[in-house]
Amino acid sequence: MKNNYVNTAKGFITAVTGCLSSILGVLFVPVLLLIVSNVIDYITGLMAASQRPGGGISSYQSIRGIAKKVSLWLLVIVGAMIDALLKYSADTLGFTMPFRFLVACVVAIWIVCNEIISILENMVDIGIKIPSFLMPLVKSIKAYGENISGTLTKDREE
């Protein structure tokens, strides 16, 4: 009987994952990373709250943190909307776009980098020693994403 529930759960998870992967395509992995990083950042933020000046958890700060994360998700949706506009414009002009969800992916990756930076800062506040190369590495990836978006903008302006 227990094995039946496990198989049903595995089937459900596989179906949901397959459906989301089919809908999101290349955006699936950044969205998955965004979900995981949001959860980890929220949990480590709660753990670090008592270690910070004026420490403790307040419902106001918690709700504000959740609102911030919802707003970040809206940024990814805005990126997907921009991608849809670009695809529509290209289709109208007879061009084939070689990518799907480019802007949304760059936005999601940038947000994941911010979340990872926040997670690392929370861990430092908790008292965990992190490897010295980790923070510069994540900041470098974030800057690379910003440079890509800056390059795309500069190409359009020229």
Order of alpha helices (4+ residues) and beta strands (2+ residues): alpha-alpha-alpha-alpha-alpha
